[in-house]
Amino acid sequence: MRKVLLPSLIIIAASLLVIRIFYLQIIDDSFKLKSENNAIKKVYDYPERGYIYDRNGKLLVANQASYDIMVIPREIGKDINIAEFCALLNITREDYDKRIAKAKVYSPRLPSVFLSQLNKNEFAAFQEKIRKYEGFYFQKRSLRDYEVDYGANIFGFITQVNENLIAKNPYYNSGDLIGKQGVEQSYEDILRGVKGVKYIQKDKYNREIGPYKEGKYDTIAVAGEDINLTIDAELQKYGEELMINKRGGIVAIEPKSGEILALVTAPSYDPGILVGRQRSKNYTLLYHDSIAKPLYDRGLLAEYPPGSPFKILTGLVALQEGVVNEQTTFMCHHGFSYGGGRFMKCHGFGPHQLHNGIYNSCNTYFGQAYMLTINKYKDPGQAVDVWSSHVKSFGLGQFMGYDLPIGKKGNIPTSKTYKKIYPNGGWRSSTIVSNAIGQGEVLMTPIQLANMMATVANQGYYYTPHIIKKIEGEKIDTKFTTKHVTTIDQKYFPPVISGLFDVYNKGTAYSLRVEGIDICGKTGTAENFAKINGKRTQLKDHSIFVAFAPKDNPKIAIAVMIENGGFGATVAGPIASLMIEKYLRHKITRTDLETRVLNKSLLPEYAKLGGLNEASKIESVPKDSVLQAKIIKPKAPVTTAPKTEVKKTAVDTTKKN
């Protein structure tokens, strides 16, 4: 039996191997596509990226034709006129040598991008003589064509993939384009489509002789899907205009859905400058502006002490914990004494309850309410954790889960925070009372502030903020339609909202009223320190304002943060009122506020941080000004669908059903 078993196994294995070889060589020859790179040329057909629209169907981002010059190093003809070649493409011989060397490093046998993103005019002259330059050919692509000059931080941009990404993701090849930052990155898989491929047979002389296997393995490019954003284009544009010559962020949210209506960061830039052959130079200029930081999205990344708007949460937590009610009264003497002779200043005076404590922004009331909350528990560590848990239920102190690729958690302190700061113990409510008024260890981003106000407007719940409204042929992620309920009972919100309403009617925002619109808001001022020449220096305070409107059935919640803006009602408040009226009425009646904001420049304040470098000077002029320092504007787009149309024309592709 053993004598028969071994020969039988050998015969069976050999038979299986022969059958497999026969199948691969005779029946299925697709392996040749990989094994015969010298005989088969692979040519990609790049799809057109999906269009981007705003919530109302306004076209924001389309496409325009572009051409990449490709090279296969080992196929470069020995007799080509390099000087003529360089002159046609407006490059130097040094540039030519560097690009060829880079292509050889990638692969001598495979195509890679020699020169990218030529527009129609640049390509025309080269196209006539391309047959003279063996080893070079062109690849048609589509580049972004921005229909607007705002929203750069929302869109992101398109750039070439790097070697690390190619190694991780087999879909991409050298020279491929990919979305970076903004929705271009978040929705890359949807917007990019699926590239097609054609296999071209070559003879022994390396000449193309036609499709491999009559195109049996060729695939057709599938265009990317269109998307609608939640952004209101006109509101976004208006917000960016109001922020000229200022630094900070504006975030507006629809409370009932969590849809982001506007996401403004300042200073910003025209997204069109990051398209075409000048993209790299312009990006480098923006990247190295370490003072104004136009690539830094302050609405999502900047963490600030929230200041007085945080008193809203201090009051709600105190009500929930039962340490105060609407009638609880504290006497304010322009502040109050606490913790062994220390004194917290306040601009208020006299008796304060919850209602007038809110609209007068009384530090005394909220400082006392916070200490009662902490002192309710014997262990201050347990107390802080209870307080922290309430506050975090508003989406604070954590990544919010929105659909943009960047963000910061902010900071809501816990008992662990103070165990690190005070390892020997001894801390108590009076030690950390600054948290009550949005100072201390509390940090929030503008989008967290806006979401906090959306939650208050909804009286205790919110939806995760998001930028996507509609994807053609698909549903949006269910996490954006899931309700998040806070730990604060609904019954405690109406008295707080009443106080916020009177901020406009009786309090610190009285001068910012808009007739016919019931706005609930809260002014804020946060202390601002920076290191200048190695010394901690106090600068002009940050100006903060949060609001929602209308009071009943709110349609918009907003947070405005202006660096070095001073009092909340000075700069941030007027911007909030104007943005609210613009969204609800599509016009402005408070033209006095509008004129004041548009004429307000904070550049002298920012100059105290060390002066304005060349790139940061671009924030002192409108984004479409030819005076923008060294920014190279792209040429007029070509081969683009008219802005009134939605039909795609740049690349021959097939849409998915």
Salt bridges, closest charged atoms under 4 A:
ASP29 OD2 - LYS213 NZ 2.95
ASP68 OD2 - ARG141 NE 2.24
GLU75 OE2 - LYS202 NZ 3.02
GLU84 OE2 - LYS129 NZ 3.65
GLU84 OE1 - LYS132 NZ 2.95
GLU94 OE2 - LYS98 NZ 3.45
ASP97 OD1 - ARG93 NE 3.10
GLU122 OE2 - ARG277 NH1 3.83
ASP176 OD2 - LYS195 NZ 2.49
GLU184 OE1 - ARG49 NH2 2.89
GLU184 OE2 - ARG144 NE 2.70
GLU188 OE1 - ARG49 NH2 2.97
ASP189 OD1 - ARG192 NH1 3.45
ASP203 OD2 - ARG207 NE 3.01
GLU208 OE2 - LYS41 NZ 2.87
GLU225 OE1 - LYS655 NZ 3.56
ASP226 OD1 - LYS648 NZ 2.63
GLU240 OE1 - LYS623 NZ 2.17
GLU254 OE2 - ARG55 NH2 3.74
GLU259 OE1 - ARG55 NH2 2.98
GLU259 OE2 - LYS469 NZ 3.07
ASP270 OD2 - LYS633 NZ 2.75
GLU321 OE1 - LYS376 NZ 2.94
GLU321 OE2 - HIS390 NE2 2.78
GLU472 OE2 - LYS655 NZ 3.86
ASP502 OD2 - HIS355 NE2 2.66
ASP502 OD2 - LYS506 NZ 3.90
GLU563 OE2 - ARG298 NE 2.97
GLU581 OE2 - ARG585 NH1 3.16
ASP592 OD2 - ARG590 NH2 2.87
GLU605 OE2 - LYS608 NZ 3.31
GLU614 OE1 - LYS630 NZ 2.97
GLU619 OE2 - ARG247 NH2 3.21
